[in-house]
Amino acid sequence: MSKLRTYDVAETLSHYEFICIQETWDIDVEDEYTKFFPNHTVYTCQAKSSSRGGRSMGGSVILVKNVLTKYVKRVCENFPSGVLLVIDKPLFKLDKDTLFVNLYVPPEGSPFYNDNDSNVIASLEATFEEHNLLDLYFAMVGDFNARTGKLCDTSGFDNNIPELQEFSDMFVDTFDIERRSCDSVTNKFGRILLQFCQTYDMVISNGRFGPESEQYTFMNKNGCSVIDYLIISKSMFRLINNFAVLSNSESCHFPISIALRIF
């Protein structure tokens, strides 16, 4: 949140039921957000100090309108890379609760990681298993630092394998809404994220709601990319009424606005 235009930003955001912010940087931000969003309950994941020194990095916040907090429970408060909330199924009229995650994934090569094989997505999967969260729907937003290009995020089946042809009906993916993107580049974290989507039956919402959803989400002097996403269980996709990448002057990241049907 811009220090120079904090009041303007807060006024713009205050009508949203859920507000997700990444890279808060400050060690303690809860009091600040409570002051600017009095009608929201604040859930924070504090920024972390790098193992190599320097400023704190990461940090994320979810703000939930007070009238909706009866549907929300925070879980896994010690998860270091984001905020995890369980949303009761009556809010969306679903048959299962939803795990809602606001995530910040440091880029490849970041001093956040202790070794080259570390990644936040693997840590998130381990958390799902450890806390018995697998039997839920998932909705994830955030800065994933993952470039997925134009590759497929849904599971596929190779009909050219004779031994598996008789089982083809079990593998066919019926989700046929094409994903479009301005970004044609794929990186390591992007491939990890695509595999994650296929494993947990989730889809990337970016690029599936017309031109406003296909835009770059990050732009600086080094170039443009799509690295900020809404990723959601296929069974929840029908709840999305609108998805748009908005213009922005506060940050190198462009805000994402999502309209979900809340009953």
Backbone hydrogen bonds, N-H to C=O, Kabsch-Sander energy under -0.5 kcal/mol:
donor,donor_aa,acceptor,acceptor_aa,energy
9,V,5,R,-2.5
10,A,6,T,-2.8
11,E,7,Y,-2.2
12,T,8,D,-2.0
13,L,9,V,-2.2
14,S,10,A,-1.8
16,Y,13,L,-2.3
19,I,63,L,-2.3
21,I,61,V,-2.4
23,E,59,G,-1.5
24,T,59,G,-0.9
25,W,58,G,-2.5
26,D,24,T,-3.0
33,Y,29,V,-2.2
34,T,30,E,-2.3
35,K,31,D,-1.8
36,F,32,E,-1.6
37,F,33,Y,-1.9
40,H,37,F,-1.7
41,T,64,V,-3.4
43,Y,62,I,-2.6
45,C,60,S,-3.0
47,A,26,D,-1.0
48,K,57,M,-2.9
50,S,55,R,-0.6
51,S,111,P,-0.7
53,G,50,S,-1.5
57,M,48,K,-3.3
60,S,45,C,-2.1
61,V,21,I,-2.5
62,I,43,Y,-2.6
63,L,19,I,-2.7
64,V,41,T,-2.4
65,K,17,E,-2.5
66,N,39,N,-2.7
68,L,65,K,-2.4
69,T,65,K,-0.6
69,T,66,N,-0.9
71,Y,68,L,-2.0
72,V,69,T,-1.5
73,K,86,V,-1.9
75,V,84,L,-2.3
79,F,76,C,-2.1
82,G,79,F,-0.7
83,V,102,N,-1.8
84,L,75,V,-0.6
85,L,100,F,-2.9
86,V,73,K,-3.3
87,I,85,L,-0.6
87,I,98,T,-3.2
88,D,71,Y,-3.0
88,D,86,V,-0.5
91,L,88,D,-1.5
92,F,89,K,-0.6
93,K,89,K,-0.9
94,L,89,K,-2.0
98,T,87,I,-2.3
99,L,137,Y,-3.4
100,F,85,L,-3.6
100,F,98,T,-0.7
101,V,99,L,-0.5
101,V,139,A,-2.6
102,N,83,V,-2.4
103,L,101,V,-0.6
103,L,141,V,-2.7
104,Y,81,S,-2.5
105,V,143,D,-3.0
110,S,107,P,-1.9
113,Y,110,S,-1.7
118,S,115,D,-1.2
123,S,119,N,-1.4
124,L,120,V,-2.5
125,E,121,I,-2.4
126,A,122,A,-2.0
127,T,123,S,-1.7
128,F,124,L,-2.2
129,E,125,E,-1.9
130,E,126,A,-2.7
131,H,127,T,-2.1
132,N,129,E,-1.2
133,L,128,F,-2.9
136,L,134,L,-0.9
137,Y,97,D,-2.4
139,A,99,L,-2.4
140,M,231,I,-3.4
141,V,101,V,-2.8
142,G,229,Y,-1.2
143,D,103,L,-1.4
144,F,142,G,-0.8
144,F,227,I,-2.4
145,N,227,I,-0.7
148,T,146,A,-0.7
149,G,185,V,-1.1
151,L,148,T,-1.8
159,N,157,F,-0.9
161,I,158,D,-1.4
164,L,161,I,-1.9
165,Q,161,I,-0.6
165,Q,162,P,-1.1
167,F,164,L,-1.5
168,S,165,Q,-1.7
170,M,167,F,-1.7
171,F,167,F,-0.6
171,F,168,S,-1.2
172,V,168,S,-1.4
174,T,172,V,-0.6
176,D,174,T,-0.8
178,E,176,D,-0.8
180,R,207,G,-1.7
182,C,214,E,-1.6
184,S,182,C,-0.6
187,N,147,R,-2.0
191,R,187,N,-2.1
192,I,188,K,-2.0
193,L,189,F,-2.3
194,L,190,G,-2.3
195,Q,191,R,-2.0
196,F,192,I,-2.0
197,C,193,L,-2.4
198,Q,194,L,-2.1
199,T,195,Q,-2.3
200,Y,196,F,-2.2
201,D,198,Q,-0.6
202,M,197,C,-2.7
203,V,232,I,-2.7
205,S,230,L,-3.1
206,N,230,L,-0.5
207,G,213,S,-1.4
208,R,205,S,-1.8
209,F,210,G,-0.5
213,S,210,G,-1.9
214,E,210,G,-0.5
214,E,211,P,-1.1
217,T,225,S,-1.8
218,F,225,S,-1.8
219,M,252,C,-2.2
220,N,223,G,-2.3
223,G,220,N,-1.7
225,S,218,F,-2.1
227,I,225,S,-0.6
229,Y,142,G,-1.8
231,I,140,M,-3.1
232,I,203,V,-2.5
233,S,138,F,-2.6
234,K,201,D,-2.0
236,M,233,S,-2.0
237,F,233,S,-0.7
237,F,234,K,-0.9
239,L,236,M,-2.4
240,I,237,F,-1.8
241,N,239,L,-0.6
241,N,259,A,-3.4
242,N,259,A,-1.3
244,A,257,S,-2.3
245,V,212,E,-2.9
246,L,244,A,-0.6
246,L,255,P,-2.9
254,F,217,T,-2.9
257,S,244,A,-3.0
258,I,256,I,-0.5
259,A,242,N,-2.6
260,L,258,I,-0.6
261,R,239,L,-2.4
262,I,260,L,-0.6
263,F,91,L,-2.5
